[in-house]
Amino acid sequence: MAETGERLESVLDDEVEIVRQFWITARQEQRRLARVRLLWDFLREALEANRALLMGEARELVLPGA
């Protein structure tokens, strides 16, 4: 995260491991709605496309499908 700011400096690079988890939830009847499925699919694709950014290995956001 510090790499994105000019005045910030990384510390404990070799001692700290960052793990991120995302949870999506909806009621059973909402899961069948097309708009909910489309949103979930988009979020899944966006998160996968930006895995390197989220893990601090990249500095640019990737737009899914672009």
Summary of the structure (lengths in Angstrom):
residues: 66
radius of gyration: 16.1
end to end distance: 24.5
largest distance: 48.5
contacts: 102
relative contact order: 0.14
helix: 41%
strand: 0%
